[in-house]
Structures are given as C-alpha cells and as structure tokens.
Amino acid sequence: MKMLCRSVQALANATGDIPPTPPISRPGTPGGLPGGKENLRHHHRRTSSRPATPVPSDDIKAPTFKNVELGSPEASMSEPSAADVGANAEPVHIQQEAIARKFFSKKVPLVTLEDYLLRLQRYCPMSTAVYLAAGLYIHKLAVEEGLVPVTSRTVHRLVLASLRVAMKALEDLRYPQARFAGVGGVGENELKMLEISLCYLTNFDLQVNPETLYEKTLCLQKAAQSATICSKLPPSFQSRLPTRTRTTA
C-alpha cells in the first residue's frame, strides 16, 4: 500500500494539473468493444492470494466513522463509460478521451492520498496482490497508454477504481458495492461507472501473474523516481489527452 501511495503521488506531483477534454457533443450509448466481454470471460482466472479480512458492516455506521467526499466528477452520469460501436460511433480515441473524464474531479479532494488509502485499508482490508495489481492498472493507463494522467484531480478515483477491479479480478472475497463506495466517498453508481471505465480503457486485460506483478511494480517505481528527479515527466510520459476544444454540433 505504501509503495503504491508513494509511486502514484510522486507521479501526480510531477505531472501537475492536466485539464480533461471537453465532453463529446453526442453522448454515446454504452456498448462494447469487439471481443471485450469474450476476452474477459476467456482470461478470467482467479489467482491465489491472501484474502482480505472481513470487517463487520456496522463499523461504518458507528459515530466514529467519518464520511469523506471526493467531490463532483467532471463527467456527468450521462457521459459514456463504455465504448460505442457501429456505423455512427465516434473514433476510438475520442471515446477513450470521453471515458477518461470519469476519473477527473472538479476540485482536488481535501483528503490526502495517504490518508485515503489508510482509510480504505482500515475499513476494507485488501491483500498485497490487490495493491500490486492496482498499481499495474494505473501504470498501464497513465504511463504505457497515456490515457488517464495521474494528477491531484484523478489520483483518488484512479486508485479507488483500480483497487475495486483488482479485488474482483483476483479474489473471491470482496466487499458489497455500498460499503466500498461509502468508504471511498462516492456513490454506488459512480463507483460502478469508474469500474466499467477502467475495464474498457484497459481493454479488459485484468488478469496478472507473479512475474507481471513484479515487473510492473518496478516500472511504476521507476516512473515515479524519474518524475521526482526530473521534476517533470519525460516526453515518453506525455498524456494523449489533448487540450483542444470541440465545437458542438
């Protein structure tokens, strides 16, 4: 958990603030990428890992439980969280930009990333494998593909979605949607949209093995170290998200 926190926070500090792209003029109809669901079913094999420790659900209703809010997302609920296909569908890169907007907060959340992760681990304990897999997903989206930049406005939602998807992909034991959303400071529907968005942006490539976890963990650490030393991301880390404005049809 601490490794994930340090790495993504270093990337966020070095990246600065990158604004999201404007919404597309025509909201897409949630559909599916060719072979997406089939690929998910084909590769969906749970790996053995230490399961999370169950925690009674009453603890998040106790007086000592304090709510946390991530604020409003840039994207509205009507904006697509999954790719659209068909003759009238937008180009893939435009759809990816629209989906990436789901991870942007309008304002930087008041809770620090470290406190946020400590909160998640306290009320929804997760195994080491889940944290490593979440780091792999973030590395893929932010560094390899450049689809969602790691900034102070995206890091909380990226971490929340990555941990939730990693938990579902790797472990049989997982927490109810309402509990995880409540601890994470988002609504149940928003958490669902974040999960769907992450799955489509990663092309449903969610399964990992020990070798991949080790390799990508080192890559994430190196990316954070490079960003910290250089004070800015090198050209290879530039996000694909453009800053152009679109005209509404």
C-alpha positions as CSV (number, residue, x, y, z in Angstrom):
1,M,0.0,0.0,0.0
2,K,2.8,2.4,0.9
3,M,4.7,1.7,-2.3
4,L,1.5,2.3,-4.4
5,C,0.9,5.6,-2.5
6,R,4.5,6.9,-2.9
7,S,4.7,6.0,-6.6
8,V,1.4,7.4,-7.7
9,Q,1.7,10.5,-5.5
10,A,5.2,11.2,-7.0
11,L,3.7,11.0,-10.5
12,A,0.8,13.3,-9.5
13,N,3.2,15.8,-8.0
14,A,5.4,15.8,-11.2
15,T,2.5,15.9,-13.7
16,G,0.8,18.9,-12.2
17,D,-2.8,19.7,-13.4
18,I,-3.9,18.5,-16.8
19,P,-7.5,19.5,-17.6
20,P,-9.9,16.9,-19.0
21,T,-11.1,17.1,-22.6
22,P,-14.5,18.7,-23.2
23,P,-17.4,16.3,-23.4
24,I,-18.2,14.9,-26.8
25,S,-21.2,16.6,-28.4
26,R,-23.2,13.3,-28.7
27,P,-23.4,11.1,-25.6
28,G,-22.6,7.6,-26.7
29,T,-24.7,4.6,-26.0
30,P,-22.9,2.1,-23.7
31,G,-22.0,-0.8,-25.8
32,G,-18.9,-3.0,-26.0
33,L,-15.6,-3.3,-27.7
34,P,-15.3,-6.1,-30.1
35,G,-14.3,-9.2,-28.2
36,G,-14.2,-7.3,-24.9
37,K,-16.6,-9.4,-22.8
38,E,-15.4,-12.6,-24.5
39,N,-11.8,-11.7,-23.7
40,L,-12.8,-11.1,-20.1
41,R,-14.5,-14.5,-19.8
42,H,-11.7,-16.2,-21.5
43,H,-8.9,-14.9,-19.3
44,H,-10.9,-14.7,-16.1
45,R,-9.0,-17.0,-13.7
46,R,-8.6,-16.1,-10.1
47,T,-5.1,-16.3,-8.7
48,S,-4.3,-17.5,-5.2
49,S,-3.6,-14.7,-2.8
50,R,-4.2,-13.9,0.9
51,P,-7.9,-12.9,1.0
52,A,-9.0,-9.7,2.6
53,T,-10.0,-9.8,6.3
54,P,-13.8,-9.4,6.7
55,V,-14.9,-6.4,8.8
56,P,-18.3,-6.1,10.3
57,S,-20.6,-3.8,8.3
58,D,-21.8,-2.0,11.4
59,D,-18.5,-0.2,11.8
60,I,-19.1,2.3,9.0
61,K,-22.4,3.3,10.7
62,A,-20.7,3.9,14.1
63,P,-20.3,7.5,15.4
64,T,-16.5,7.3,14.9
65,F,-16.9,6.7,11.2
66,K,-16.3,10.0,9.3
67,N,-17.6,10.5,5.8
68,V,-15.2,11.6,3.1
69,E,-16.1,13.1,-0.2
70,L,-14.2,13.1,-3.4
71,G,-16.4,15.9,-4.7
72,S,-18.1,16.0,-8.1
73,P,-16.6,14.4,-11.1
74,E,-16.0,16.4,-14.3
75,A,-18.1,13.9,-16.3
76,S,-21.8,13.8,-15.9
77,M,-23.6,10.5,-15.4
78,S,-25.0,10.8,-18.9
79,E,-21.5,10.7,-20.5
80,P,-20.4,7.3,-21.7
81,S,-18.4,5.0,-19.5
82,A,-18.1,2.3,-22.2
83,A,-17.2,2.3,-25.8
84,D,-19.8,2.6,-28.5
85,V,-19.7,0.6,-31.7
86,G,-21.5,0.9,-35.0
87,A,-21.6,3.0,-38.2
88,N,-22.2,6.3,-36.3
89,A,-19.8,5.7,-33.4
90,E,-17.1,8.2,-32.6
91,P,-13.5,7.3,-33.3
92,V,-11.9,5.1,-30.7
93,H,-9.5,7.8,-29.4
94,I,-12.3,10.3,-28.9
95,Q,-14.4,7.7,-27.0
96,Q,-11.3,6.9,-24.8
97,E,-11.0,10.6,-24.0
98,A,-14.6,10.8,-23.0
99,I,-14.4,7.7,-20.8
100,A,-11.2,9.1,-19.2
101,R,-13.2,12.2,-18.0
102,K,-14.8,9.9,-15.4
103,F,-11.6,9.9,-13.4
104,F,-11.3,13.7,-13.1
105,S,-12.6,15.5,-10.0
106,K,-13.8,19.1,-10.5
107,K,-11.7,20.1,-7.5
108,V,-8.8,18.4,-5.7
109,P,-10.2,16.2,-2.9
110,L,-9.4,17.5,0.6
111,V,-8.2,14.1,1.9
112,T,-4.6,13.3,1.1
113,L,-3.9,10.1,-0.9
114,E,-2.1,8.5,2.1
115,D,-5.0,9.1,4.4
116,Y,-7.4,7.9,1.7
117,L,-5.5,4.6,1.3
118,L,-5.2,4.2,5.0
119,R,-9.0,4.7,5.3
120,L,-9.7,2.1,2.5
121,Q,-7.3,-0.4,4.2
122,R,-8.9,0.1,7.6
123,Y,-12.5,-0.4,6.6
124,C,-11.9,-2.7,3.5
125,P,-8.6,-4.5,4.1
126,M,-7.1,-5.8,0.9
127,S,-4.2,-8.2,0.1
128,T,-0.8,-7.3,-1.2
129,A,-1.7,-8.8,-4.6
130,V,-4.6,-6.4,-4.9
131,Y,-2.4,-3.3,-4.3
132,L,0.2,-4.6,-6.7
133,A,-2.4,-5.3,-9.4
134,A,-3.9,-1.8,-8.9
135,G,-0.5,-0.3,-9.5
136,L,-0.2,-2.3,-12.7
137,Y,-3.6,-1.0,-14.0
138,I,-2.5,2.6,-13.1
139,H,0.8,2.2,-14.8
140,K,-0.9,0.8,-17.9
141,L,-3.4,3.7,-18.2
142,A,-1.1,6.6,-17.2
143,V,2.4,5.6,-18.3
144,E,2.1,3.0,-21.0
145,E,-1.0,4.1,-22.8
146,G,-1.2,7.7,-21.7
147,L,-5.0,7.6,-21.4
148,V,-5.5,9.0,-17.9
149,P,-2.9,11.3,-16.4
150,V,-2.0,10.9,-12.8
151,T,-2.8,14.3,-11.3
152,S,-4.1,15.5,-8.0
153,R,-7.6,15.6,-9.5
154,T,-7.5,12.0,-10.8
155,V,-5.4,10.0,-8.4
156,H,-8.1,9.2,-5.8
157,R,-10.6,8.0,-8.4
158,L,-7.9,6.0,-10.2
159,V,-6.8,4.3,-7.0
160,L,-10.4,3.6,-6.0
161,A,-11.4,2.0,-9.3
162,S,-8.1,0.1,-9.7
163,L,-8.4,-1.4,-6.2
164,R,-12.0,-2.4,-6.7
165,V,-11.4,-4.0,-10.1
166,A,-8.2,-5.8,-8.8
167,M,-10.2,-7.2,-5.9
168,K,-12.8,-8.6,-8.2
169,A,-10.3,-10.0,-10.6
170,L,-8.0,-11.7,-8.1
171,E,-10.0,-12.6,-5.0
172,D,-13.2,-14.5,-4.3
173,L,-13.9,-12.4,-1.2
174,R,-14.9,-8.8,-1.9
175,Y,-17.0,-6.2,-0.1
176,P,-20.5,-5.1,-1.0
177,Q,-20.7,-2.2,-3.5
178,A,-22.4,0.1,-1.0
179,R,-19.7,-0.5,1.6
180,F,-16.8,0.1,-0.7
181,A,-18.4,3.2,-2.3
182,G,-19.2,4.6,1.2
183,V,-15.7,4.2,2.4
184,G,-14.3,5.6,-0.9
185,G,-16.5,8.7,-0.7
186,V,-18.5,8.1,-3.9
187,G,-22.0,7.0,-4.9
188,E,-22.6,3.4,-5.8
189,N,-23.5,4.3,-9.4
190,E,-20.4,6.4,-9.7
191,L,-18.2,3.5,-8.4
192,K,-19.8,1.2,-11.0
193,M,-19.1,3.7,-13.8
194,L,-15.4,4.0,-12.6
195,E,-15.1,0.2,-12.7
196,I,-16.6,0.0,-16.2
197,S,-14.4,2.8,-17.4
198,L,-11.3,1.2,-16.2
199,C,-12.2,-2.1,-17.7
200,Y,-12.8,-0.6,-21.1
201,L,-9.7,1.6,-21.1
202,T,-7.5,-1.5,-20.2
203,N,-9.4,-3.5,-22.9
204,F,-10.4,-6.0,-20.1
205,D,-6.7,-7.0,-19.7
206,L,-7.1,-7.5,-16.0
207,Q,-5.5,-10.9,-15.1
208,V,-2.0,-10.8,-13.8
209,N,0.7,-13.3,-12.7
210,P,3.5,-13.1,-10.2
211,E,6.1,-12.2,-12.9
212,T,4.0,-9.4,-14.4
213,L,3.2,-8.0,-11.0
214,Y,6.9,-7.9,-10.1
215,E,7.9,-6.3,-13.5
216,K,5.2,-3.7,-13.5
217,T,5.8,-2.8,-9.8
218,L,9.4,-2.0,-10.6
219,C,8.2,0.0,-13.7
220,L,5.8,2.1,-11.5
221,Q,8.6,2.7,-9.0
222,K,11.0,3.8,-11.8
223,A,8.4,6.0,-13.3
224,A,7.8,7.8,-10.0
225,Q,11.5,8.1,-9.4
226,S,12.1,9.6,-12.8
227,A,9.3,12.0,-12.3
228,T,10.6,13.1,-9.0
229,I,14.2,13.6,-10.1
230,C,13.3,15.4,-13.3
231,S,10.6,17.5,-11.7
232,K,8.6,16.8,-14.8
233,L,7.6,13.8,-16.8
234,P,9.9,13.0,-19.8
235,P,8.4,13.1,-23.3
236,S,7.6,9.4,-23.2
237,F,5.2,10.0,-20.3
238,Q,3.1,12.7,-22.1
239,S,-0.6,12.1,-21.9
240,R,-2.6,11.5,-25.1
241,L,-5.4,13.7,-23.8
242,P,-5.3,16.9,-25.9
243,T,-6.4,20.3,-24.8
244,R,-8.2,21.2,-27.9
245,T,-11.8,22.4,-27.8
246,R,-14.6,20.8,-29.7
247,T,-17.4,22.6,-31.3
248,T,-20.9,21.4,-30.5
249,A,-22.8,20.2,-33.5
